[in-house]
Amino acid sequence: MTLRNKPLTEQVALITGGGTGIGRAFAGVLAESGARAVVIASRREDVLKATADELNARCGAERVHPYAFDIRDLAQTDALAHSVAQRFGAIDVLVNNSGLAVPESVEAITEAGWDKVLETNVRGAMWLVRAALPYMIREDFGDVVNVSSQAGKNGYADVPSYCASKFALLGYAESLRDHARKTGANIRVFNFCPGLVDVDHTGADVEPRAGAIHVRNMARALLFALSLDREVVLEDINLYAR
Ligand SMILES: NC(=O)c1ccc[n+]([C@@H]2O[C@H](COP(=O)([O-])OP(=O)(O)OC[C@H]3O[C@@H](n4cnc5c(N)ncnc54)[C@H](OP(=O)(O)O)[C@@H]3O)[C@@H](O)[C@H]2O)c1
């Protein structure tokens, strides 16, 4: 059976945390590659708007659209997915990129710190997938891209809640992939598990800091993953500085 394909120029992407860092690099590469619409969503409206303006100016078209929401709020998360689908007709690529760490050791971990990290990094992603899935199924097309981490494969003493959240995101992604396989849905699931990514030194001719990779490698890897045949399962994309 041939699975439905769709050119990037017809696709609508939703990137959480798309106003800064890795999410911004993802938004830039998709917009410059001609995606029909790229919605970048997080809490800070001013940051999102500035990023959208800059990326739109760079590609000479109104492709990047800001949307303010808090991923820790279920109603706002549902509203984001429904709003993108209503405004643009589809959610073809969902990038679960919003994330943060609260550096509390195993002995010092707090309820507030744990909740903040788990709710932002994994519960919100699960909510967004749940809301976006019916639109992907309706279109018979979708890609879910999760930004986990090297800390989703290895534990580090200074950030136990972050590691737990990034391991959890990978476990959730496996269940989602199995669900798509069992139901026959044309939905692929990719996970990024990067080591350190320099999100401060991002200029084309700028060297990343020692031990980190330039953020453009995340953007290139995203385009590569999305370009693969629909039948191909690419599980985890592990990128590290050597
Ligand atoms: N940089 C690295 O070395 C590295 C390595 C491995 C994995 N990662 C992962 O990559 C992803 C992006 O990180 P980054 O390095 O690009 O850092 P970043 O610039 O701080 O990006 C994190 C994004 O998450 C958003 N966010 C945080 N809380 C949110 C909330 N409650 N609701 C909605 N959005 C929220 C932030 O936007 P607002 O503040 O506007 O909400 C921000 O745009 C994260 O998941 C991170 O764990 C990063």
The ligand as an SDF file (V2000), in Angstrom:
LIG
                    3D

 48 52  0  0  0  0  0  0  0  0999 V2000
   19.9610   23.5890   23.7580 N   0  0  0  0  0  0  0  0  0  0  0  0
   20.3430   22.3870   24.1380 C   0  0  0  0  0  0  0  0  0  0  0  0
   21.5440   22.1370   24.4280 O   0  0  0  0  0  0  0  0  0  0  0  0
   19.3480   21.2460   24.1890 C   0  0  0  0  0  0  0  0  0  0  0  0
   19.8170   19.9390   24.2190 C   0  0  0  0  0  0  0  0  0  0  0  0
   18.9130   18.8920   24.2590 C   0  0  0  0  0  0  0  0  0  0  0  0
   17.5540   19.1330   24.2350 C   0  0  0  0  0  0  0  0  0  0  0  0
   17.1020   20.4190   24.2300 N   0  0  0  0  0  0  0  0  0  0  0  0
   15.6550   20.6340   24.2040 C   0  0  0  0  0  0  0  0  0  0  0  0
   15.3390   21.4570   23.1070 O   0  0  0  0  0  0  0  0  0  0  0  0
   14.1220   22.1560   23.3330 C   0  0  0  0  0  0  0  0  0  0  0  0
   14.3230   23.6220   23.0090 C   0  0  0  0  0  0  0  0  0  0  0  0
   15.2890   24.1560   23.8850 O   0  0  0  0  0  0  0  0  0  0  0  0
   16.2650   25.3680   23.4990 P   0  0  0  0  0  0  0  0  0  0  0  0
   17.6340   24.9240   23.8360 O   0  0  0  0  0  0  0  0  0  0  0  0
   15.9570   25.8520   22.1570 O   0  0  0  0  0  0  0  0  0  0  0  0
   15.9000   26.4220   24.6640 O   0  0  0  0  0  0  0  0  0  0  0  0
   14.8630   27.6480   24.6840 P   0  0  0  0  0  0  0  0  0  0  0  0
   15.2800   28.6620   23.6860 O   0  0  0  0  0  0  0  0  0  0  0  0
   14.7760   28.0390   26.1210 O   0  0  0  0  0  0  0  0  0  0  0  0
   13.4960   27.0090   24.2040 O   0  0  0  0  0  0  0  0  0  0  0  0
   12.5130   26.5220   25.0720 C   0  0  0  0  0  0  0  0  0  0  0  0
   11.1760   27.0260   24.5660 C   0  0  0  0  0  0  0  0  0  0  0  0
   10.1280   26.4600   25.3720 O   0  0  0  0  0  0  0  0  0  0  0  0
    9.1320   27.4410   25.5150 C   0  0  0  0  0  0  0  0  0  0  0  0
    8.3570   27.1630   26.7270 N   0  0  0  0  0  0  0  0  0  0  0  0
    8.8250   27.0360   27.9920 C   0  0  0  0  0  0  0  0  0  0  0  0
    7.8020   26.8790   28.8550 N   0  0  0  0  0  0  0  0  0  0  0  0
    6.6660   26.9030   28.1100 C   0  0  0  0  0  0  0  0  0  0  0  0
    5.2930   26.8250   28.4140 C   0  0  0  0  0  0  0  0  0  0  0  0
    4.8420   26.6860   29.6800 N   0  0  0  0  0  0  0  0  0  0  0  0
    4.3940   26.8750   27.3970 N   0  0  0  0  0  0  0  0  0  0  0  0
    4.7960   26.9970   26.1140 C   0  0  0  0  0  0  0  0  0  0  0  0
    6.0990   27.0850   25.7530 N   0  0  0  0  0  0  0  0  0  0  0  0
    7.0180   27.0610   26.7520 C   0  0  0  0  0  0  0  0  0  0  0  0
    9.8830   28.7700   25.6250 C   0  0  0  0  0  0  0  0  0  0  0  0
    9.0900   29.8830   25.1900 O   0  0  0  0  0  0  0  0  0  0  0  0
    8.3210   30.8670   26.2200 P   0  0  0  0  0  0  0  0  0  0  0  0
    9.2680   31.2190   27.2980 O   0  0  0  0  0  0  0  0  0  0  0  0
    7.9240   32.0250   25.3360 O   0  0  0  0  0  0  0  0  0  0  0  0
    7.1250   30.0990   26.7050 O   0  0  0  0  0  0  0  0  0  0  0  0
   11.0490   28.5420   24.6580 C   0  0  0  0  0  0  0  0  0  0  0  0
   10.7670   29.0720   23.3680 O   0  0  0  0  0  0  0  0  0  0  0  0
   13.7690   21.8890   24.8120 C   0  0  0  0  0  0  0  0  0  0  0  0
   12.7940   20.8860   24.8900 O   0  0  0  0  0  0  0  0  0  0  0  0
   15.0780   21.4010   25.3930 C   0  0  0  0  0  0  0  0  0  0  0  0
   14.8820   20.5700   26.5110 O   0  0  0  0  0  0  0  0  0  0  0  0
   17.9680   21.4970   24.1970 C   0  0  0  0  0  0  0  0  0  0  0  0
  1  2  1  0
  2  3  2  0
  2  4  1  0
  4  5  1  0
  4 48  2  0
  5  6  2  0
  6  7  1  0
  7  8  2  0
  8  9  1  0
  8 48  1  0
  9 10  1  0
  9 46  1  0
 10 11  1  0
 11 12  1  0
 11 44  1  0
 12 13  1  0
 13 14  1  0
 14 15  2  0
 14 16  1  0
 14 17  1  0
 17 18  1  0
 18 19  2  0
 18 20  1  0
 18 21  1  0
 21 22  1  0
 22 23  1  0
 23 24  1  0
 23 42  1  0
 24 25  1  0
 25 26  1  0
 25 36  1  0
 26 27  1  0
 26 35  1  0
 27 28  2  0
 28 29  1  0
 29 30  1  0
 29 35  2  0
 30 31  1  0
 30 32  2  0
 32 33  1  0
 33 34  2  0
 34 35  1  0
 36 37  1  0
 36 42  1  0
 37 38  1  0
 38 39  2  0
 38 40  1  0
 38 41  1  0
 42 43  1  0
 44 45  1  0
 44 46  1  0
 46 47  1  0
M  CHG  2   8   1  16  -1
M  END
$$$$
